[in-house]
Amino acid sequence: VDCKETKLRYRADQLFYAPVMVSGEAEVLGYLCVQEANEADMAKEAKKQAKALLKSLDRKGETVQEPFDFREVVEATEAEMAQIP
């Protein structure tokens, strides 16, 4: 899998994605993608990406719903893959 932002190449079975939602809302604002690591490191990177997404959507200051629902990228639907960075 090629990263759209960094142009680096990763094995799909080492990548995990999760939907980004604001606490108390069911709407998916976007997706984030992290490399496989221990759970704490994956959550830390996901939180960083989620904050950046909220900022880009002009929703800065809102709280991201946690814990993140990580799934392997190989399980993503075509519609989800189109939105995963």
Legacy VTK file of the C-alpha trace (Angstrom):
# vtk DataFile Version 3.0
C-alpha trace
ASCII
DATASET POLYDATA
POINTS 85 float
0.000 0.000 0.000
1.368 3.420 -0.919
0.881 6.328 1.514
-0.795 9.274 -0.235
0.904 11.807 2.037
4.456 10.523 2.581
4.750 8.473 -0.627
6.170 5.579 1.435
5.173 1.961 0.783
3.808 -0.321 3.529
2.569 -3.894 3.736
-1.223 -3.828 4.016
-1.224 -6.377 6.842
0.799 -3.917 8.985
-1.641 -1.022 8.634
-4.754 -0.344 10.671
-7.480 2.225 10.091
-10.240 3.670 12.223
-13.163 6.027 11.668
-12.928 9.444 13.322
-16.041 10.542 15.195
-16.769 13.298 17.699
-17.932 12.146 21.132
-21.708 11.945 21.298
-22.183 11.904 17.513
-22.608 8.942 15.155
-21.336 10.737 12.028
-17.994 9.547 10.640
-15.916 12.644 9.870
-13.128 10.761 8.117
-10.611 7.997 8.647
-7.095 7.674 9.974
-4.422 5.088 9.325
-1.648 3.919 11.650
1.161 1.421 11.385
0.994 -1.683 13.559
2.607 -1.165 16.984
1.643 -1.645 20.599
-1.827 -0.407 21.480
-0.630 2.714 23.326
1.534 3.891 20.410
-1.247 3.244 17.899
-3.729 5.211 20.055
-1.260 8.090 20.468
-0.677 8.355 16.697
-4.410 8.015 16.010
-5.228 10.830 18.440
-2.650 13.064 16.727
-4.145 12.345 13.288
-7.700 12.808 14.572
-6.846 16.234 16.013
-5.349 17.257 12.654
-8.482 16.060 10.847
-10.763 18.018 13.192
-8.621 21.115 12.675
-8.822 20.751 8.881
-12.629 20.458 9.170
-12.753 23.597 11.363
-14.009 21.559 14.331
-10.999 22.272 16.539
-11.676 21.902 20.257
-14.200 19.089 19.920
-13.484 15.770 21.635
-12.699 12.706 19.542
-14.531 9.502 20.433
-12.149 6.968 21.970
-11.103 4.176 22.088
-10.490 3.984 18.354
-12.060 1.068 16.495
-8.923 -0.190 14.712
-9.360 -2.601 11.823
-6.835 -4.035 9.389
-6.658 -2.114 6.112
-7.189 -5.367 4.205
-10.738 -5.450 5.700
-11.711 -1.992 4.372
-14.467 -1.630 1.795
-13.796 0.235 -1.467
-15.682 3.275 -0.132
-13.580 3.287 3.050
-10.318 2.812 1.105
-11.102 5.935 -0.907
-11.217 7.946 2.347
-8.302 6.358 4.239
-5.192 8.543 4.008
LINES 1 86
85 0 1 2 3 4 5 6 7 8 9 10 11 12 13 14 15 16 17 18 19 20 21 22 23 24 25 26 27 28 29 30 31 32 33 34 35 36 37 38 39 40 41 42 43 44 45 46 47 48 49 50 51 52 53 54 55 56 57 58 59 60 61 62 63 64 65 66 67 68 69 70 71 72 73 74 75 76 77 78 79 80 81 82 83 84
